[in-house]
Amino acid sequence: MINITFGLPYPELADEVDVVFQRHPRRSRINKKIRILSADQLDSCFQEMVSESDVLIGRGYTAQRLIEKKSEIPIITLPITAYDIIRAINECLNLYQPQHIAFIGNSISTIEAEAIAAHCSCRFSVYHAAHVEEISLKMSYAIKDSCDAFIGGYSVSLCAKKNNKNFVTIKTGESAVRLALDEAIRTVEILREERERTALYSIITNCAKDGIIYVANDLVIQVANPASIRYCQRYRKPVGESLTVVFPFMTAAAAEAITSGKENENQLYNHEGTLLSINYFPVIVQDKVTGIVITFQDITKIQKLETQIRQKLSEKGFTARYYFKDIIHVSSCID
């Protein structure tokens, strides 16, 4: 089940979401919630929205504020498309017959609006308000520029209403809602797969008896499993430390492997009385070395284990695999 919460600016958009949801082929796997709120109402319920959701979908300044909060869950923006803007312009012309229309929006929506401005049948100006708090200022500029009607998102409509100005709220079409819903599902599924791989990787590295560390190109240790920490008694938390400080005897070979991009295996080193076998494996992404994985193990234990196996085999001695009772046929030639 995927938990999706929509933060929507006006109730009519919730109806659009319900229509798209009922038609969606994967609706049985989606738990949908809708909250009707504007960007300035977000702070009071943000933590609750995050706790109950796998992904959040917002529009305009609401989506922008969600992104600015840097949540641990993904944020999907419900776009204001060129079609949505054109539809709002036509509605505005039919309702008010304005001489000069002003569009106020954030950086994403103004790109679409500016592309339309040159083809509008009346004067059409675009004003960029980076945040909700700037809408009032931008509207005052538009009023000075003789704009007599406004289009924008819900926050712009509220500001226009306060200033007693003609306005039309840009409505989002079904196609935009469907695209955002599909993107939300795809994003959650990719994140879940990645978390599963990360958990599996963590289990493997933590359970491995060999020391495993990952070192970035600047020779700073990024990952170190529990087995590796046994060999760096002075640094119980080697992650974030330089390889040259924690394992100085590995530095030269690691730097060489990073530079050459070639593996370097079975390098022996006597570390404080422990004979280590060390392997260097460069991590190559798109033909570039991004770091290096170093594995190492105490071969003294392996040598002792091999000796014990030989001793047990010699004690057992040579024994016959088959006996006379196992003969199932005798050829007459033998007689």
Backbone torsions as a table, in degrees:
resi	resn	phi	psi	omega
1	MET	NA	136.0	178.8
2	ILE	-110.8	123.1	-179.3
3	ASN	-93.8	113.7	-177.9
4	ILE	-118.4	127.9	176.4
5	THR	-114.7	127.3	175.8
6	PHE	-97.4	128.0	171.2
7	GLY	-103.5	101.5	-170.0
8	LEU	-112.7	144.4	-174.5
9	PRO	-81.2	-22.9	-177.0
10	TYR	-146.8	151.8	-173.4
11	PRO	-61.6	-33.6	-178.2
12	GLU	-61.5	-32.0	179.2
13	LEU	-68.4	-30.4	176.2
14	ALA	-62.1	-36.0	177.7
15	ASP	-64.5	-40.4	177.1
16	GLU	-61.5	-43.6	179.8
17	VAL	-61.6	-42.6	179.5
18	ASP	-61.7	-40.5	179.6
19	VAL	-63.9	-47.5	-179.9
20	VAL	-63.5	-41.0	-178.9
21	PHE	-62.6	-43.9	-178.7
22	GLN	-64.3	-25.4	180.0
23	ARG	-92.5	-9.1	-173.1
24	HIS	-73.8	133.3	-176.8
25	PRO	-66.1	-17.5	-177.0
26	ARG	-112.7	24.5	-175.9
27	ARG	-62.0	-27.4	-179.0
28	SER	-68.4	-17.3	-179.0
29	ARG	-101.7	6.8	-176.1
30	ILE	-117.5	131.1	170.7
31	ASN	-104.8	107.1	-171.6
32	LYS	-101.1	135.1	171.9
33	LYS	-129.4	145.6	-179.5
34	ILE	-126.3	130.2	173.9
35	ARG	-120.9	126.7	177.5
36	ILE	-91.9	110.5	-179.1
37	LEU	-158.6	156.0	175.2
38	SER	-97.0	172.3	-176.2
39	ALA	-60.2	-37.7	-177.3
40	ASP	-76.7	-6.5	177.0
41	GLN	-98.2	-0.8	-170.9
42	LEU	-69.7	-37.5	-172.8
43	ASP	-56.9	-36.0	-174.3
44	SER	-70.7	-21.6	-175.8
45	CYS	-127.3	9.0	-174.6
46	PHE	-60.6	-49.5	-177.2
47	GLN	-61.5	-38.4	178.2
48	GLU	-65.3	-40.6	178.6
49	MET	-62.8	-41.8	-179.8
50	VAL	-65.7	-42.1	-175.8
51	SER	-66.8	-26.4	-176.3
52	GLU	-102.9	7.3	-172.2
53	SER	-130.0	152.9	169.0
54	ASP	-93.9	-24.7	-179.2
55	VAL	-156.1	146.8	177.8
56	LEU	-114.8	142.0	176.6
57	ILE	-122.0	127.2	178.9
58	GLY	-138.2	168.3	-179.8
59	ARG	-125.7	144.9	172.8
60	GLY	58.7	-128.7	-176.4
61	TYR	-70.2	-25.4	176.0
62	THR	-65.6	-46.3	177.5
63	ALA	-63.5	-40.3	180.0
64	GLN	-61.6	-43.0	179.9
65	ARG	-69.3	-35.3	176.2
66	LEU	-60.8	-43.4	180.0
67	ILE	-65.7	-40.2	-179.2
68	GLU	-63.7	-26.3	-179.9
69	LYS	-75.6	-9.9	174.8
70	LYS	54.0	55.3	178.9
71	SER	-69.4	158.1	177.8
72	GLU	-76.6	-15.0	178.6
73	ILE	-102.6	155.7	-176.0
74	PRO	-71.2	150.6	177.5
75	ILE	-117.1	126.4	178.1
76	ILE	-109.4	130.6	-179.4
77	THR	-90.5	125.9	173.6
78	LEU	-81.0	109.7	-169.1
79	PRO	-74.1	151.3	166.8
80	ILE	-97.9	107.5	-173.2
81	THR	-86.4	167.8	177.0
82	ALA	-60.5	-37.0	178.5
83	TYR	-62.8	-41.0	179.0
84	ASP	-62.1	-40.7	-179.1
85	ILE	-68.2	-43.9	179.2
86	ILE	-61.1	-41.7	178.9
87	ARG	-62.2	-39.9	178.6
88	ALA	-67.8	-38.7	178.0
89	ILE	-61.8	-45.9	179.9
90	ASN	-63.2	-39.9	177.8
91	GLU	-64.2	-40.6	179.6
92	CYS	-63.8	-43.4	179.2
93	LEU	-62.4	-41.4	-178.7
94	ASN	-69.7	-35.5	-176.6
95	LEU	-79.8	-41.6	-168.2
96	TYR	-120.7	-11.8	-174.2
97	GLN	46.3	53.7	-175.6
98	PRO	-73.5	157.9	174.8
99	GLN	-90.8	-27.5	-174.6
100	HIS	-148.6	113.8	-178.8
101	ILE	-99.5	137.5	176.2
102	ALA	-112.0	133.2	171.6
103	PHE	-107.4	129.2	177.3
104	ILE	-122.3	127.1	-178.8
105	GLY	-163.4	178.7	178.2
106	ASN	-81.9	-177.1	-171.6
107	SER	-62.2	-34.4	-177.6
108	ILE	-70.8	-48.4	-176.3
109	SER	-71.5	-30.2	-179.1
110	THR	-68.1	-24.8	176.5
111	ILE	-61.2	-46.3	178.1
112	GLU	-65.1	-42.3	-176.9
113	ALA	-64.6	-40.9	-179.5
114	GLU	-64.4	-32.6	178.0
115	ALA	-68.6	-27.8	-178.6
116	ILE	-84.4	-28.5	-171.9
117	ALA	-51.7	-41.1	-176.1
118	ALA	-68.8	-17.1	-175.1
119	HIS	-110.6	7.0	-178.0
120	CYS	-78.2	144.2	-176.4
121	SER	-77.1	-12.9	176.4
122	CYS	-128.1	175.9	177.7
123	ARG	-63.1	131.8	-175.1
124	PHE	-141.0	117.3	-177.8
125	SER	-117.9	146.8	-177.3
126	VAL	-114.6	130.6	179.7
127	TYR	-123.1	125.0	-178.2
128	HIS	-91.9	119.7	174.0
129	ALA	-112.7	111.1	-174.5
130	ALA	-64.2	-32.7	-179.3
131	HIS	-136.9	165.2	178.9
132	VAL	-56.4	-38.6	-177.6
133	GLU	-63.2	-18.7	-178.1
134	GLU	-90.7	-8.9	-175.1
135	ILE	-59.6	-44.6	-178.3
136	SER	-60.9	-41.7	179.1
137	LEU	-64.1	-45.2	-179.3
138	LYS	-65.2	-33.8	178.7
139	MET	-68.5	-35.5	177.2
140	SER	-64.6	-37.4	175.5
141	TYR	-62.9	-42.9	-178.4
142	ALA	-65.0	-38.1	178.6
143	ILE	-64.5	-40.0	176.8
144	LYS	-64.1	-29.0	178.7
145	ASP	-85.5	13.7	176.3
146	SER	71.2	23.9	175.0
147	CYS	-72.6	130.0	-176.8
148	ASP	-114.7	6.0	174.8
149	ALA	-154.7	150.7	-175.1
150	PHE	-131.2	143.6	170.1
151	ILE	-129.0	150.7	-179.2
152	GLY	169.6	-167.9	178.2
153	GLY	-76.9	-172.2	-175.0
154	TYR	-62.5	-39.5	-179.4
155	SER	-64.1	-37.1	177.3
156	VAL	-67.2	-39.2	179.6
157	SER	-63.5	-39.4	177.5
158	LEU	-62.2	-42.1	-179.6
159	CYS	-66.6	-40.6	178.8
160	ALA	-64.2	-38.0	179.3
161	LYS	-64.4	-39.2	178.2
162	LYS	-64.2	-33.4	-178.9
163	ASN	-90.6	5.8	179.0
164	ASN	57.9	45.4	-179.7
165	LYS	-113.1	151.4	175.8
166	ASN	-66.6	137.7	-178.6
167	PHE	-152.5	156.4	172.4
168	VAL	-132.3	128.3	177.5
169	THR	-81.4	127.9	178.4
170	ILE	-69.2	124.4	-179.8
171	LYS	-100.3	144.8	-179.0
172	THR	-92.8	131.7	-179.4
173	GLY	-79.9	168.2	-178.3
174	GLU	-62.6	-35.3	-177.3
175	SER	-63.8	-39.5	179.2
176	ALA	-67.2	-39.0	178.2
177	VAL	-63.9	-43.3	-179.8
178	ARG	-62.6	-42.8	179.1
179	LEU	-61.9	-43.2	179.9
180	ALA	-66.3	-39.7	179.2
181	LEU	-65.0	-43.9	178.0
182	ASP	-62.8	-40.9	179.3
183	GLU	-65.2	-38.1	178.9
184	ALA	-63.9	-44.6	179.7
185	ILE	-62.9	-47.1	-178.7
186	ARG	-62.1	-41.4	-178.9
187	THR	-63.5	-45.0	180.0
188	VAL	-63.5	-41.8	-179.1
189	GLU	-64.5	-40.7	178.2
190	ILE	-65.4	-42.3	179.4
191	LEU	-63.4	-40.6	179.5
192	ARG	-65.5	-40.9	176.8
193	GLU	-63.1	-41.4	-179.8
194	GLU	-66.4	-40.5	178.1
195	ARG	-65.0	-36.9	177.9
196	GLU	-64.7	-43.4	178.1
197	ARG	-64.3	-39.9	179.7
198	THR	-65.0	-41.6	178.5
199	ALA	-64.1	-42.1	178.4
200	LEU	-63.5	-43.2	177.7
201	TYR	-60.5	-41.9	-179.3
202	SER	-64.4	-42.2	179.3
203	ILE	-62.8	-44.0	-178.3
204	ILE	-63.8	-47.7	-176.9
205	THR	-68.6	-36.6	-178.5
206	ASN	-73.2	-28.9	-179.8
207	CYS	-87.6	-16.8	-177.3
208	ALA	-65.1	137.9	177.8
209	LYS	-81.2	-19.7	176.0
210	ASP	-77.7	147.1	172.5
211	GLY	-71.8	132.9	-179.8
212	ILE	-133.3	125.7	174.6
213	ILE	-133.9	150.2	173.4
214	TYR	-116.1	128.6	-176.2
215	VAL	-120.5	129.8	178.1
216	ALA	-75.0	174.6	-177.5
217	ASN	-61.8	-24.6	178.1
218	ASP	-86.7	10.5	177.5
219	LEU	67.3	22.9	173.7
220	VAL	-93.7	132.9	-178.6
221	ILE	-73.1	122.7	-178.7
222	GLN	-101.8	-31.3	-179.1
223	VAL	-138.7	139.0	176.2
224	ALA	-147.6	121.3	179.8
225	ASN	-81.7	165.8	-177.0
226	PRO	-55.9	-36.7	-178.2
227	ALA	-63.8	-33.3	-178.8
228	SER	-70.4	-29.4	-176.5
229	ILE	-68.0	-24.0	179.0
230	ARG	-62.5	-21.8	-176.5
231	TYR	-99.0	5.6	177.7
232	CYS	-133.6	70.4	-172.4
233	GLN	-58.3	-33.1	-177.3
234	ARG	-77.7	-14.0	-177.8
235	TYR	-127.3	88.2	-178.7
236	ARG	-69.5	-19.5	177.3
237	LYS	-128.1	79.9	-175.7
238	PRO	-71.0	-19.0	-178.6
239	VAL	-62.7	128.1	-177.2
240	GLY	96.5	-12.2	177.8
241	GLU	-91.4	159.8	178.4
242	SER	-79.4	142.0	176.7
243	LEU	-59.9	-32.1	-179.0
244	THR	-65.9	-20.3	179.3
245	VAL	-94.8	-44.0	-174.5
246	VAL	-80.6	-48.9	179.3
247	PHE	-127.5	71.3	-175.3
248	PRO	-60.3	-28.7	-178.8
249	PHE	-71.8	-11.3	177.7
250	MET	-95.4	-10.9	-169.1
251	THR	-60.5	-49.8	-175.0
252	ALA	-61.9	-47.9	-178.7
253	ALA	-67.1	-36.5	178.9
254	ALA	-65.6	-44.8	179.8
255	ALA	-62.8	-38.8	179.2
256	GLU	-65.5	-42.8	179.9
257	ALA	-65.6	-37.2	178.0
258	ILE	-66.1	-40.4	-178.8
259	THR	-70.2	-44.0	-175.7
260	SER	-85.2	-26.2	-176.2
261	GLY	74.6	16.3	-178.0
262	LYS	-110.9	146.3	178.0
263	GLU	-70.9	150.0	178.5
264	ASN	-136.9	106.8	-171.2
265	GLU	-112.7	158.2	172.1
266	ASN	56.2	43.4	173.5
267	GLN	-85.4	127.4	-176.2
268	LEU	-97.7	138.2	177.8
269	TYR	-149.3	134.2	178.1
270	ASN	-90.2	104.8	-176.6
271	HIS	-105.9	103.4	177.5
272	GLU	52.9	44.4	177.5
273	GLY	87.8	-2.9	178.6
274	THR	-109.1	124.1	-179.2
275	LEU	-84.9	115.7	-177.2
276	LEU	-105.4	141.2	168.7
277	SER	-103.8	120.2	-171.5
278	ILE	-117.5	136.0	177.9
279	ASN	-122.6	139.2	-179.0
280	TYR	-119.7	120.6	-177.5
281	PHE	-124.0	106.6	178.2
282	PRO	-64.0	141.8	175.0
283	VAL	-97.9	115.8	-174.3
284	ILE	-113.8	120.7	178.4
285	VAL	-123.4	120.2	-178.8
286	GLN	52.0	49.4	175.8
287	ASP	66.2	15.0	177.8
288	LYS	-123.2	136.6	177.5
289	VAL	-78.3	118.4	-178.6
290	THR	-100.2	-11.0	-179.5
291	GLY	169.8	-165.1	-177.1
292	ILE	-148.9	137.7	173.7
293	VAL	-98.2	128.5	179.7
294	ILE	-116.9	124.0	174.8
295	THR	-115.8	144.8	179.2
296	PHE	-152.1	150.3	-178.9
297	GLN	-145.2	156.9	178.9
298	ASP	-82.8	105.9	-177.0
299	ILE	-80.6	-9.6	174.9
300	THR	-61.1	-41.9	177.9
301	LYS	-64.4	-38.0	179.1
302	ILE	-65.5	-42.4	179.1
303	GLN	-62.5	-41.1	178.1
304	LYS	-63.5	-40.3	179.8
305	LEU	-64.9	-41.6	178.4
306	GLU	-62.7	-40.2	178.8
307	THR	-63.0	-42.8	179.3
308	GLN	-63.0	-39.3	179.4
309	ILE	-65.3	-42.5	178.8
310	ARG	-62.1	-42.1	-179.4
311	GLN	-63.0	-41.9	179.3
312	LYS	-65.8	-37.0	179.0
313	LEU	-67.6	-39.9	179.9
314	SER	-69.0	-35.9	177.5
315	GLU	-65.2	-35.8	179.9
316	LYS	-70.9	-31.2	178.7
317	GLY	70.2	-173.3	-179.4
318	PHE	-88.4	127.6	178.5
319	THR	-125.4	148.2	-178.7
320	ALA	-71.6	142.3	178.4
321	ARG	-82.7	-35.2	-178.5
322	TYR	-126.0	156.8	179.8
323	TYR	-125.7	168.5	-179.0
324	PHE	-57.2	-33.3	-179.3
325	LYS	-66.6	-14.7	179.6
326	ASP	-84.8	-5.6	-179.8
327	ILE	-70.1	128.8	-178.1
328	ILE	-109.7	-9.7	179.5
329	HIS	-157.5	142.8	176.9
330	VAL	-125.1	124.6	179.6
331	SER	-76.1	147.1	178.7
332	SER	-65.4	-23.0	179.6
333	CYS	-63.3	-29.3	-179.2
334	ILE	-64.8	-34.2	179.5
335	ASP	-65.7	NA	NA
